Amino acid sequence: MKTNIFRTLLSMSLIIIITTISLSHGNKHEKPENPLFAGLDSKAAKVVTQFRKALMTGDVKLANSLLSKDVLIYESGNAERSSLEYVSGHMLADMKYLSSIQSEQIEHQVKVSGDVAISTSQSKITKKDAGKTSERISMETIVITKIDGKWLITHIHWS
Amino acid sequence: MSNKIITLTLIFISTLLFANEDDQQIKSIINEIKYGWENGDGAPFRKNFLDFEGARYIESGGQNEGLSDLVEHHVEPEKDALKFLSLDFSKIEIHYENDFAWAVANTRVKGEVRKTGKVFDKSGFQTFLFRKIEGDWKVVHTHSSSRDFKPKKHEH
């Protein structure tokens, strides 16, 4: 009887040890996450990347569909307080500007917390004008909120 | 019927009271941050900011990574670098989503650089993002941007 219990315990211990070793061994082969580009697989993050792409390709309809109606946008010393105000106002100028420059995202992190997500990113902007090349860093904070089951952008701060 | 009305009224009042309490706490934190910037004092930041890996605080084209970086390389050095600094937050709006809140405000910042004597006067915007941790609101991200202040021209 005692021998059976001992064997059972020994088998269980071996299973636990082997599982632990194989899991830790497996982790060694996982690609470590780049901290500069983190959390980008979430649905909220995809809204941000889609929005960025829409602005860069001049897709007004897509960009508008990703904004909450009461979005608050801070940009270049201005505040826009609805998607209607932004889409009918500054967005076209932003699209024109983005088509005239090279923008390289140098970091982007998205953190989801319940029905809200925070996206922060940094881009290097290169502009060629009359043979001269200038560079600057652009910073972006975006708040994405799950509204009626859909992730939408509720706040943007560009600087 | 009257019981239902009383219950709903009580729920409504308690919701308002709690919202008010949250508003007060967040506005008080913003006020402490103002004090911290103006006095080059890192204590209000260490008290009210959530210290976590990956935290980022953005200011007009630059950022500090982590709370210690913000306090040691931005807040505290300004005490020596600036002769004076005045920071005002106005039109504070706070939005809530369960245990998450974001506050936005208009900013006006004035100061004088000790070394050069250069005086600056800028206006702009501030975004604060908060998370409620164990009953207390903590700042998890900030973004401020400003430009040289230009008074608005009156239209006639």
Boltz contact constraints between the chains, C-beta under 6 A:
constraints:
  - contact:
      token1: [A, 74]
      token2: [B, 125]
      max_distance: 6.0
  - contact:
      token1: [A, 77]
      token2: [B, 147]
      max_distance: 6.0
  - contact:
      token1: [A, 113]
      token2: [B, 100]
      max_distance: 6.0
  - contact:
      token1: [A, 114]
      token2: [B, 98]
      max_distance: 6.0
  - contact:
      token1: [A, 115]
      token2: [B, 97]
      max_distance: 6.0
  - contact:
      token1: [A, 116]
      token2: [B, 97]
      max_distance: 6.0
  - contact:
      token1: [A, 116]
      token2: [B, 100]
      max_distance: 6.0
  - contact:
      token1: [A, 118]
      token2: [B, 129]
      max_distance: 6.0
  - contact:
      token1: [A, 118]
      token2: [B, 141]
      max_distance: 6.0
  - contact:
      token1: [A, 120]
      token2: [B, 56]
      max_distance: 6.0
  - contact:
      token1: [A, 137]
      token2: [B, 61]
      max_distance: 6.0
  - contact:
      token1: [A, 139]
      token2: [B, 58]
      max_distance: 6.0
  - contact:
      token1: [A, 141]
      token2: [B, 127]
      max_distance: 6.0
  - contact:
      token1: [A, 141]
      token2: [B, 143]
      max_distance: 6.0
  - contact:
      token1: [A, 143]
      token2: [B, 102]
      max_distance: 6.0
  - contact:
      token1: [A, 145]
      token2: [B, 97]
      max_distance: 6.0
  - contact:
      token1: [A, 157]
      token2: [B, 127]
      max_distance: 6.0
  - contact:
      token1: [A, 157]
      token2: [B, 143]
      max_distance: 6.0
  - contact:
      token1: [A, 159]
      token2: [B, 60]
      max_distance: 6.0
  - contact:
      token1: [A, 159]
      token2: [B, 145]
      max_distance: 6.0
